Amino acid sequence: MSTSGLASGSSPRQKNRPLFECGKYRFDFNKRTYIMGIVNVTPDSFSDGGKFMNLHSALDHAKRMVDEGADIIDVGGESTRPGADPVSLEEERRRVLPLIEKLVQQVDVPVSVDTTKVALAQGALEAGAVMINDISSFRFEPEMAHLAAEHKVPVILMHMRGIPQTMQDQVVYDTLISEIFDFLKERIGFAESAGINPHQIIIDPGIGFGKSLPDGNLTIIKNLGALKPLGKPILVGLSRKAFIGHVLNLGVEEREEGTAAALSVAVHNGARMVRVHDVKKMKRVVSMVDAIVAVN
């Protein structure tokens, strides 16, 4: 990807949004939807756990994603699937930092770190990462917000109840979309009060994180536009997730079509970044939806 991060055409969904700065890169969410490729260096992630524990295989996988059209690579060293066991800081460092150090030298896209630990994020930024993806939205370690502000890096704030180990015990809501909206509004306020640039915040409704199967997740996708008044780019991470398997009665490796269908609706309804495993095919899906929506 070039450092401009621009694509031809325009979308009526977003108007007059400033360029999103991510290190030396610039994303124009007025123009198109961006692709975040997932690299899990974990033995127990729900979809690809154990496949990329070796530094060489993880690096090759990330580079392949970039070749296939990923606009950003998100590196995580701790599984956040329901019921996942926590990982020590030392182990997370061992898994993540060497990969980021190599990756930033070999790809021309920004690298994001997926973590809730301030110390890990600090090391990742020093290694060359330029974005923090914190599924806790700074609830686990509030100092993360100050770290992001100090380094002037963008952040992703996600809705989740509780912690990954218990989140699926808390899937009943009075008004799901309103509660997600209010949670993200409060977290945005916290982030901005810590000094994070308002134009460097992405929001994520947390599909698969403490939502009922399948209805809660389907409701989010259908009503994604209700989050637009928050004024932030919306990211969705729904690739291969359990709600797709629940609807189609399919295992993880057979959820490609379901992922494509769900992504299509999400992008149509306002997602501006999508976090995926299958970059090549989902890039095509997203580009097609962008082209349809851009037609006057």
Sequence and secondary structure as in RCSB ss.txt:
>XXXX:A:sequence
MSTSGLASGSSPRQKNRPLFECGKYRFDFNKRTYIMGIVNVTPDSFSDGGKFMNLHSALDHAKRMVDEGADIIDV
GGESTRPGADPVSLEEERRRVLPLIEKLVQQVDVPVSVDTTKVALAQGALEAGAVMINDISSFRFEPEMAHLAAE
HKVPVILMHMRGIPQTMQDQVVYDTLISEIFDFLKERIGFAESAGINPHQIIIDPGIGFGKSLPDGNLTIIKNLG
ALKPLGKPILVGLSRKAFIGHVLNLGVEEREEGTAAALSVAVHNGARMVRVHDVKKMKRVVSMVDAIVAVN
>XXXX:A:secstr
  TT   SS  TT  S   EEETTEEE TTT  EEEEEEE  S  TTTTTTT SHHHHHHHHHHHHHTT SEEEE
ESS  STT     HHHHHHHHHHHHHHHHHH SS EEEE S HHHHHHHHHHT  EEEETTTTSS THHHHHHHH
HT  EEEE  SS TTTGGG    SSHHHHHHHHHHHHHHHHHHTT  GGGEEEE  TTSS  TTHHHHHHHHTGG
GGGGG S EEE  TT HHHHHHHT  GGG HHHHHHHHHHHHHTTEEEEEES HHHHHHHHHHHHHHHH  
